[in-house]
Amino acid sequence: MTTQRRQEAEGQRITAAALRRSPFFREVPESALVPLAAVSSRQVLDHGAILWQPGDAIEVAFVLAAGVVRLSRDLDHSEEVTVALLDRGQVCGLAGLDAAFAPTTAFAPTTAQALVDETVVYRIPRRPFAAFLLANPSVALRALDATCQRVGDAYDLLTSPDARARLAYVLAHLATANRERMVWLTHEELAPLVGVGREAITRYALPDLRERGLIAYEGHQRGIRVLDSARLLALPTHRM
């Protein structure tokens, strides 16, 4: 084996190991992920980078290895609303796969944007990814389950009139981006993610969550520490 071949094989093994850290692929032997890794490409995104916009053709599936990605929709060209936040291990870009997991032409209905620096995604062409799903039904079922969960989360976010509940969802997902479970966005940056003005974040939603013991912060300092993600995520569906 030539040096180049060895380097390619080692790169594929590293990529396969990274993919296997996703819950979608955890039960798949690493050796079975090597063919998928061979056609994957790694992309590192800065805060604010766009993965796709409405109308873009969806040509790859994305596996989120680090960071947080926001999916949003523009309502009547006047208000952009968050419909989902994806964190480490999630897969997106599955629109356009038919009932037999065959790739069909699909166009993005949302905007996908990185919310933190060093967001890492693996881009996998849709045709080999669809073939992988057909060969691994357990992964396909997990993808279906995650899609259903995402639809439920979107419904909760869009129908909840409670800014506190929507903020709780946002903070819980943003906190997955680092081990300290810190959110480093300002109140002004959080407001459009939640769909309210900054004053509602500062005066109502954040103090309420702090009083409940779910988060901690000092005054107007930028850092917010998430203390209880499970209870935060229970708020949008009123399970708390």
ZITA-V554849 format. One record per pair of residues at least 24 apart in sequence whose ideal C-beta (glycine too) atoms are under 10 Angstrom apart, sorted by the first residue. I is the first residue (numbers start at 0). J is the second residue. Records with the same first field share a line. If there is no record, write none. Layout:
# ZITA-V554849
I = J  J
This chain:
# ZITA-V554849
7 = 37
8 = 33  37
10 = 36  37  39  41
11 = 35  36  37  38  39
12 = 36
13 = 41
14 = 38  39  40  41  62  64  121  123
15 = 39
17 = 41  62  64  65  119  121
18 = 62  64  88  90  121  123
20 = 62  64  65  87  88
21 = 62  63  64  87  88  89  90  121  138  141
22 = 87  88  89  90  138  141  145
23 = 62  88  89  90  132  135  137  138  139  141  142  144  145
24 = 62  88  90  131  135  137  138  141
25 = 88  137  138  141
26 = 135  137  138  141
27 = 131  134  135  137  138
31 = 131  134  135  138
32 = 131  135
34 = 127  130  131  134
35 = 60  62  121  123  124  127  128  130  131  135
36 = 121  123
37 = 127
38 = 122  123  124  126  127  128  131
39 = 120  121  122  123  124  127  128
40 = 120  121  122  123  124
41 = 119  120  121  122
42 = 113  118  119  120  121  122
43 = 113  116  117  118  119  120
44 = 68  112  113  114  115  116  117  118  119  120
45 = 113  115  116  117  118
46 = 112  113  114  115  116  117  118  183  184  188
47 = 112  113  114  115  116  118
48 = 111  112  113  114  116  118  120
49 = 110  111  112  113
50 = 91  92  107  109  110  111  112  113  118  120  122
51 = 91  92  106  107  108  109  110  111  112
52 = 107  109  110  111  112
53 = 106  107  108  109  110
54 = 106  107  108
55 = 105  106  107  109  110  111
56 = 95  104  105  106  107
57 = 91  92  93  94  95  96  102  104  105  106  107  108  111  125
58 = 92  95  102  104  105  122  124  125  126
59 = 92  120  121  122  123  124  125  126  128
60 = 90  91  92  93  94  96  102  120  121  122  123  124  125  127  128  129  131  132  142
61 = 85  89  90  91  92  93  111  120  121  122  123  128
62 = 87  88  89  90  91  92  119  120  121  122  123  128
63 = 87  88  89  90  91  113  118  119  120  121
64 = 88  89  118  119  120  121
65 = 115  117  118  119  120  175  176  177
66 = 113  114  115  116  117  118  119  120  173  175  176  177
67 = 112  113  114  115  118  169  172  173  174  175  176  182
68 = 111  112  113  114  115  118  120  172
69 = 109  110  111  112  113  114  169  172  173  191  192
70 = 107  108  109  110  111  112  149  153
71 = 109  110  111  112  191  192  194
72 = 108  109  110  153  157
73 = 109  110
74 = 157  194
78 = 191  194
79 = 109  110  112  191  192  194
80 = 153  156  157  165  191  192  193  194
81 = 109  152  153  156  157  165  168  169  172  191  192  193  194
82 = 108  109  110  149  150  152  153  154  156  157
83 = 109  111  148  149  150  152  153  156  168  172
84 = 114  149  152  156  168  169  170  171  172  173  175  192
85 = 111  114  118  120  145  149  172  175
86 = 114  115  118  171  172  173  174  175  176
87 = 118  119  172  175  176
88 = 145  175
89 = 120  145  148  149  172
90 = 120  121  123  128  138  141  142  145  146
91 = 120  145  146  149
92 = 120  122  123  125  128
93 = 125  128  129  132  139  142  143  145  146  149
94 = 125  146
95 = 125  129
96 = 125  128  129  132  139  142
97 = 129
99 = 129  132  133
100 = 125  128  129  130  131  132  133  134  136  139  142
101 = 125  126  129  130  133
102 = 126  127  128  129  130
103 = 129
109 = 153
114 = 169  172  173  176  182  184  188  192
115 = 173  175  176  177  182  183  184
116 = 176  183
117 = 176  177
118 = 176
151 = 235  236
152 = 232  235  236
154 = 235  236
155 = 232  234  235  236  237
156 = 193  194  235
157 = 194
158 = 235
159 = 194  234  235  236  237
161 = 203  204  207  234  235  237
162 = 190  193  194  195  196  199  200  203  204  205  207
163 = 193  195  199  200  203  204  205  206  207  208  211  213  231  234  235
164 = 193  204  208  231  232  233  234  235  236  237  239
165 = 192  193  194  195  204  234  235
166 = 190  192  193  194  195  199  200  203  204  205  207  208  214  223  231  234  235
167 = 193  204  207  208  211  213  214  225  227  228  230  231  232  233  234  235  239
168 = 192  193  231  232  233  234  235  236
169 = 193  194  200  204  231  235
170 = 204  205  208  213  214  223  224  225  228  231  232
171 = 213  214  225  227  228  229  230  231  232  233  234  235
172 = 225  228  231  232
173 = 223  225
174 = 214  223  224  225  226  228  231
175 = 225  228
179 = 222  224  225
180 = 214  223  224  225  226  227  228
181 = 215  216  221  222  223  224  225
182 = 214  216  221  222  223  224  225
183 = 221  222  223
184 = 221  222  223
185 = 219  220  221  223
186 = 219  221  223
188 = 221
189 = 223
208 = 234
211 = 239
213 = 239
